């Protein structure tokens, strides 16, 4: 290799080494947060059922972590760790804060705050979780409506590029053929 190629490879390697790990790690973090975001409403529904059945907070979290693990191993890990911390630490708001700091999604922070306040003030867990679950359902519905609202704008470009030219050929094609045949016939 010539000196130019070696210098070029060194620069490319340095740039890839400087920015590559942060890009890969950022992508992994976003994927993990999205998985937690998708599974959290279902996990809260299960948590409400467990709380209504009479399980304690750490027992309910353990059960939900076990049940939600096939669908979202990331959320199961977070819930399992929070459950272990709740069982081993006497101060309950601290494990909930740990769970809150692990996920930067605001709704997950709200659920962690609700769990911490429920434990701190002694409010009924099932009632608090039922309200939180209703908020999550409303937020999920709003996201779906938002996506549905953006759909026409998103479909405009593919429609212009792919459907309209085909439609134009189908509608104008027979007329063009008749015009060509008419001019050839005379």
C-alpha positions in Angstrom: 0.0 0.0 0.0 1.1 3.5 -0.7 1.5 6.2 1.9 -1.7 7.8 0.7 -3.8 4.7 1.1 -2.3 4.1 4.6 -3.1 7.7 5.6 -6.6 7.4 4.2 -7.2 4.1 6.0 -5.9 5.6 9.3 -8.2 8.6 9.0 -11.2 6.3 8.2 -10.4 4.0 11.1 -10.0 7.0 13.5 -13.4 8.4 12.4 -15.1 5.0 12.7 -13.5 4.4 16.0 -14.5 7.8 17.3 -18.1 7.9 16.1 -19.0 4.3 15.5 -19.4 3.1 19.1 -21.6 6.1 20.1 -23.8 5.5 17.0 -24.2 1.8 17.7 -24.9 2.4 21.4 -27.4 5.1 20.6 -29.2 2.8 18.3 -29.3 0.0 20.9 -30.6 2.5 23.5 -33.4 3.7 21.2 -34.4 0.1 20.3 -34.5 -0.9 24.0 -36.6 2.2 24.9 -39.0 1.5 22.1 -39.4 -2.1 23.2 -40.1 -1.0 26.8 -42.5 1.7 25.5 -44.5 -0.9 23.5 -44.7 -3.4 26.3 -45.3 -1.1 29.3 -49.1 -0.7 28.9 -49.6 -4.5 28.8 -47.3 -4.9 31.8 -49.3 -2.4 33.7 -52.5 -4.2 32.9 -50.9 -7.4 34.3 -49.7 -5.5 37.3 -53.3 -4.3 38.0 -54.5 -7.9 37.9 -51.8 -9.0 40.2 -52.4 -6.2 42.6 -56.1 -6.9 42.7 -55.4 -10.5 43.3 -53.6 -9.5 46.5 -49.9 -9.7 45.6 -47.5 -7.2 47.1 -45.7 -4.8 44.9 -42.5 -6.8 44.6 -44.4 -10.1 44.2 -46.6 -8.5 41.4 -43.5 -7.1 39.7 -41.8 -10.5 39.8 -44.9 -12.2 38.4 -45.3 -9.6 35.6 -41.6 -9.8 34.7 -42.0 -13.5 34.3 -45.1 -13.2 32.2 -43.9 -10.4 30.0 -40.4 -11.9 29.4 -41.3 -13.6 26.0 -42.8 -10.4 24.6 -40.3 -7.9 26.0 -37.2 -9.2 27.6 -36.0 -5.6 28.2 -39.0 -4.7 30.3 -38.8 -8.0 32.1 -35.2 -7.2 33.1 -36.2 -3.8 34.4 -39.2 -5.1 36.3 -37.2 -8.0 37.7 -34.4 -5.7 38.9 -36.9 -3.4 40.5 -38.6 -6.3 42.2 -35.3 -7.6 43.6 -34.4 -4.1 44.8 -37.8 -3.7 46.4 -37.4 -7.0 48.2 -33.9 -6.3 49.5 -33.9 -2.6 50.2 -36.1 -1.1 53.0 -36.6 2.2 51.2 -39.0 1.6 48.3 -38.7 5.0 46.4 -35.0 4.3 45.7 -35.6 1.1 43.5 -38.4 2.9 41.7 -36.1 5.8 41.0 -33.5 3.3 39.7 -36.1 1.9 37.3 -37.1 5.4 36.3 -33.5 6.4 35.5 -33.0 3.2 33.4 -35.6 4.4 30.9 -35.9 8.0 29.8 -39.3 7.6 28.3 -41.6 10.0 30.3 -44.5 7.6 30.6 -42.2 5.0 32.2 -40.9 7.7 34.6 -44.6 8.4 35.5 -45.2 4.8 36.3 -42.1 4.6 38.4 -43.2 7.8 40.3 -46.7 6.3 40.8 -45.3 3.1 42.2 -42.9 5.1 44.5 -45.7 7.4 45.8 -48.1 4.4 46.3 -45.5 2.7 48.4 -44.6 5.9 50.3 -48.2 7.2 51.1 -49.9 3.8 51.4 -52.5 4.4 48.8 -54.2 1.3 47.2 -51.9 -0.1 44.6 -54.7 -1.4 42.3 -56.5 1.9 42.2 -53.3 3.8 41.4 -52.3 1.4 38.7 -55.8 1.4 37.2 -55.6 5.2 36.8 -52.1 4.9 35.3 -53.2 2.2 32.9 -56.1 4.4 31.7 -53.6 7.2 31.0 -51.4 4.8 29.1 -54.4 3.6 27.0 -55.3 7.2 26.2 -51.7 8.0 25.2 -51.6 4.9 23.0 -54.8 6.0 21.3 -53.5 9.5 20.8 -50.3 8.1 19.2 -52.4 5.9 16.9 -54.6 8.9 15.9 -51.5 11.0 15.3 -50.0 8.3 13.0 -53.4 8.1 11.2 -53.4 11.9 10.7 -49.9 11.8 9.2 -50.8 9.0 6.8 -52.3 11.2 3.9 -49.2 13.4 3.8 -46.9 10.3 3.9 -48.8 8.6 1.0 -48.9 11.6 -1.2 -45.4 11.2 -2.7 -45.7 7.4 -3.4 -49.1 8.1 -5.0 -47.7 10.8 -7.2 -44.8 8.7 -8.3 -46.4 5.3 -8.7 -50.1 5.4 -9.0 -50.8 8.5 -11.0 -48.5 7.7 -13.9 -50.1 4.3 -14.2 -53.6 5.7 -14.0 -52.6 8.3 -16.6 -51.4 5.6 -19.0 -54.6 3.6 -18.5 -56.9 6.5 -19.0 -55.1 8.4 -21.8 -53.6 5.3 -23.5 -56.7 4.1 -25.4 -57.5 7.7 -26.5 -53.9 8.1 -27.7 -54.1 4.9 -29.7 -57.4 6.0 -31.4 -55.8 9.4 -32.3 -52.8 7.7 -33.8 -55.0 5.3 -35.8 -57.1 8.2 -37.0 -54.1 10.2 -38.3 -52.6 7.1 -39.9 -56.0 6.2 -41.6 -56.2 9.6 -43.4 
